[in-house]
Amino acid sequence: MRLKASVDRIEGKIVVLLGEGKDKTITLDLPLEIFPKNVQEGDVINLSLTVDRKETAARKERISKIIDKFSEENDSGGDILEI
């Protein structure tokens, strides 16, 4: 997905972008450090949004391992109750 947004203003180390959505204006606050050095108010910025499936899977796997390890370390038993 591609989006064009204009630099509305620069507030310290934050760039405030305004983009047009289907029914409303979208505001994005992003760190100045990710923009070219010469960015200024009124500039039009091209944004490209993609999903990184490989990184998504790697992060899910890493989180799953952390949860499994945490569950094993803190399992004192007795969590099944019969009524």
C-alpha positions in Angstrom: 0.0 0.0 0.0 1.3 3.4 -0.9 0.3 6.7 0.8 1.3 10.2 0.2 1.4 12.6 3.2 2.5 16.1 3.6 4.7 17.5 6.4 2.4 19.6 8.4 5.0 20.7 11.0 8.1 19.7 12.7 7.9 19.8 16.5 11.4 19.4 18.0 12.3 15.8 17.1 8.9 14.9 15.8 7.6 15.3 12.2 3.8 15.6 12.0 2.4 14.2 8.7 -1.1 14.7 7.3 -2.4 12.1 4.9 -5.8 11.5 3.3 -7.7 8.4 4.2 -11.0 7.3 2.6 -13.2 9.4 4.9 -10.8 11.4 7.0 -7.4 13.0 7.4 -4.8 10.7 8.9 -2.2 12.2 11.3 1.1 10.5 11.8 3.8 11.6 14.4 7.2 10.1 13.4 10.7 10.7 14.7 12.7 13.3 12.7 15.7 10.9 12.5 14.0 8.7 10.0 13.5 11.5 7.4 16.0 12.9 5.0 18.1 15.7 6.6 16.5 18.4 4.4 12.9 17.6 5.2 10.8 20.7 5.8 7.2 21.8 6.3 5.1 21.4 3.1 7.2 18.5 1.7 5.2 15.6 0.3 6.4 12.2 1.6 5.8 8.9 -0.1 5.1 6.1 2.4 5.0 2.4 1.5 3.5 -0.1 3.9 4.2 -3.8 3.6 3.8 -6.8 5.9 7.1 -8.7 6.6 5.8 -12.2 7.0 9.2 -13.7 7.8 9.8 -11.2 10.6 6.3 -11.7 11.9 6.8 -15.5 12.1 10.2 -15.1 13.8 8.7 -12.7 16.5 5.8 -15.0 17.1 8.1 -18.0 17.6 10.3 -16.0 19.9 7.3 -14.8 22.0 6.0 -18.4 22.1 9.3 -19.7 23.5 9.3 -17.0 26.2 5.7 -17.8 27.2 6.5 -21.5 27.3 9.6 -21.0 29.4 7.7 -18.6 31.8 4.9 -21.1 32.1 7.3 -24.0 32.9 9.2 -22.0 35.5 6.0 -20.8 37.3 4.0 -24.0 37.2 3.5 -25.0 40.8 0.7 -27.4 39.9 -2.6 -27.4 41.5 -4.3 -25.3 38.9 -6.9 -27.8 38.0 -9.9 -27.8 40.4 -12.6 -30.4 40.6 -15.9 -29.3 42.0 
